[in-house]
């Protein structure tokens, strides 16, 4: 007696059931991979935005009239740290926290690519009523740049830091007694000012570097050399802006 085409027996149904489960498992695996891939992509977008903000801050240095950062301050720097949106935390007992980038000159005095850094704690000369500032630090000694690239260090303790002078015609002989290694500036409400800063710690942000350059375990020397890296357009643009406004 022949079976009808619609009555294929339990064996066929069992095989179709197994295939269905495999399809569902494959789809779940793909979905899981997509979820795992999302955080790095989001992180990279976040870091790209930080570099874009740093570009805007540095461009402002060259365009704000009268109270401008002196040319020699930028021209003679071995490195520049740009930290947009540093936050003031707490009321009675507070501190500071911010993320930004450090860009270092190469041996030929051209600028390299951004290394992400964090700033925590310490004391910054805040204006009354201001809860967020853009902070720019100019490193005027090679050793000060090397310290922040190699390890965490404290401003005003491990290196001398002073409020930077203002005005295109400001004398290069400022701060002769302190002989600061780093000069600091802040911007709030659209204007730059030299700012006192002491006790804050700077250190390399390895997680942000890995996200931005899309390379796990990336090292600072890798970034400084810029070889073998997929360079985001914002990194190239920041380097260009620094070259135009802080020439060799």
C-alpha positions in Angstrom: 0.0 0.0 0.0 1.5 3.4 -1.1 1.6 6.4 1.2 0.2 9.7 0.0 2.5 12.6 -0.8 1.1 14.4 2.2 1.8 11.5 4.6 5.6 11.3 4.7 6.0 9.7 8.1 7.7 10.9 11.3 11.2 10.6 9.9 10.7 13.5 7.5 9.1 15.8 10.1 12.0 15.1 12.4 14.5 16.1 9.8 12.7 19.3 9.1 12.5 20.0 12.8 16.3 19.6 13.1 16.9 21.9 10.1 14.6 24.6 11.6 16.5 24.5 14.9 19.8 24.9 13.1 18.4 27.9 11.2 17.2 29.5 14.4 20.6 28.9 16.1 22.4 30.4 13.1 20.2 33.5 13.2 20.8 33.9 17.0 24.5 33.5 16.5 24.5 36.3 13.8 22.5 38.5 16.1 24.9 37.9 19.0 27.9 38.9 16.8 26.1 42.1 15.7 25.5 43.0 19.3 29.1 42.3 20.2 30.3 44.4 17.3 28.1 47.4 18.3 30.1 48.8 21.3 33.4 49.2 19.5 31.6 51.0 16.6 29.8 53.3 19.1 33.0 53.9 21.0 34.8 54.9 17.8 32.1 57.4 16.9 32.4 58.9 20.4 36.2 59.2 20.1 35.9 60.7 16.6 33.6 63.4 18.0 36.2 64.1 20.7 38.9 64.7 18.1 36.5 66.9 16.1 35.8 69.0 19.2 39.6 69.3 19.7 40.0 70.6 16.2 37.4 73.3 16.9 39.1 74.3 20.1 42.5 74.6 18.5 41.1 76.6 15.6 39.6 79.0 18.1 43.0 79.7 19.5 44.1 81.3 16.2 40.9 83.3 15.6 39.9 84.9 18.9 41.0 88.6 18.7 43.1 90.5 21.3 43.3 87.8 24.0 45.0 85.2 21.8 47.6 82.5 22.7 51.0 83.9 21.7 52.5 82.5 18.5 55.7 81.5 20.2 53.7 79.4 22.7 52.4 77.2 19.9 55.5 77.4 17.8 57.9 76.3 20.5 55.8 73.5 21.9 57.0 69.9 21.8 53.4 68.7 22.3 49.9 70.0 22.9 47.1 68.4 24.9 43.6 69.5 23.9 40.7 68.5 26.3 37.3 69.8 25.3 34.6 69.9 27.9 36.5 69.2 31.2 33.8 68.9 33.9 33.8 70.4 37.4 32.5 67.8 39.8 31.0 68.2 43.3 30.3 71.3 45.4 32.1 71.4 48.7 34.5 68.6 47.9 35.0 68.4 44.2 37.4 67.6 41.4 37.7 67.6 37.7 37.4 65.0 35.0 38.0 65.2 31.2 39.1 63.3 28.2 41.1 64.6 25.2 44.1 64.1 23.0 47.8 64.7 23.2 49.6 65.4 19.9 53.4 65.3 19.8 55.9 66.7 17.3 58.0 64.3 15.3 61.8 64.7 15.0 61.3 66.9 11.9 59.0 69.2 13.9 55.9 68.0 12.0 52.9 67.0 14.2 52.0 63.4 14.8 48.6 61.8 15.4 46.4 62.1 18.5 46.9 59.9 21.5 43.9 59.9 23.9 44.5 60.9 27.5 42.4 61.5 30.6 42.6 64.2 33.3 41.4 63.5 36.8 41.3 65.3 40.1 43.4 68.3 41.0 42.5 72.0 41.1 41.7 74.2 38.1 41.1 78.0 38.3 37.4 78.0 37.4 35.3 81.0 36.7 32.3 81.5 39.0 29.3 79.7 37.6 31.2 77.8 35.0 30.9 74.0 35.1 32.7 73.0 32.0 35.8 74.4 30.2 38.0 73.5 27.2 41.5 73.0 28.5 44.7 73.3 26.3 48.2 72.5 27.6 51.4 73.4 25.7 54.4 71.2 26.6 57.6 73.2 26.4 60.1 70.5 27.3 60.7 67.2 25.7 60.9 65.5 29.1 57.4 66.6 30.0 56.0 65.0 26.9 57.9 61.8 27.5 56.6 61.6 31.1 52.9 61.7 30.0 53.6 59.2 27.2 55.3 56.7 29.5 53.3 56.9 32.7 50.7 58.8 34.7 52.0 62.0 36.3 50.7 64.9 38.3 50.7 68.5 37.1 52.5 70.9 39.4 54.1 68.0 41.2 56.0 65.9 38.7 56.2 68.8 36.2 56.0 72.6 36.6 52.9 74.1 35.1 51.9 77.8 34.9 49.0 79.8 33.5 49.9 80.8 30.0 50.3 84.4 28.9 47.9 86.0 26.4 48.2 88.4 23.5 50.1 88.0 20.2 52.7 90.5 21.4 53.2 88.9 24.8 56.9 88.6 25.8 58.5 85.2 25.5 60.3 85.9 28.7 57.3 85.2 30.9 57.5 83.0 34.0 61.3 83.2 34.2 61.3 82.2 37.9 59.1 79.2 37.7 60.5 78.0 34.3 57.3 76.1 33.6 57.5 73.0 31.5 53.8 73.2 30.7 51.6 76.3 30.1 47.8 76.0 30.5 44.9 77.8 29.0 41.1 77.4 29.4 38.2 78.5 27.3 34.7 79.3 28.7 32.0 81.5 27.3 34.0 81.7 24.1 37.1 83.3 25.5 40.6 81.9 26.3 42.5 82.7 29.5 45.6 81.5 31.2 44.5 79.2 34.0 46.1 77.8 37.2 46.2 74.1 37.3 47.8 71.9 39.9 47.4 68.4 41.3 45.5 66.9 38.3 46.7 63.6 36.9 47.2 62.9 33.2 47.4 59.4 31.8 47.1 57.5 28.6 43.6 56.2 27.7 44.4 52.8 26.1 40.7 51.9 25.7 39.9 55.1 23.7 43.0 54.6 21.5 42.0 51.1 20.7 38.5 52.2 19.8 39.6 55.2 17.7 42.2 53.4 15.6 40.1 50.1 15.5 43.1 48.1 16.7 43.2 46.1 19.9 46.2 46.5 22.2 47.6 49.4 20.1 50.7 51.0 21.6 51.6 54.7 21.9 54.7 54.2 19.7 52.4 52.7 17.0 50.3 55.9 17.1 53.3 58.2 17.1 54.8 56.5 14.1 51.4 56.3 12.3 52.6 53.3 10.3 50.3 50.4 9.6 47.3 52.3 11.0 43.9 52.9 9.5 43.9 56.7 10.2 40.5 58.2 10.7 40.0 61.4 8.6 39.7 63.5 11.9 43.2 62.4 12.9 44.6 63.7 9.5 42.5 66.9 9.9 43.8 67.6 13.4 47.4 67.2 12.2 46.7 69.7 9.4 45.1 72.3 11.7 48.1 72.0 14.1 50.5 72.4 11.2 48.8 75.6 10.0 48.4 77.3 13.4 51.5 75.9 15.2 54.1 75.7 12.4 57.7 74.3 12.8 
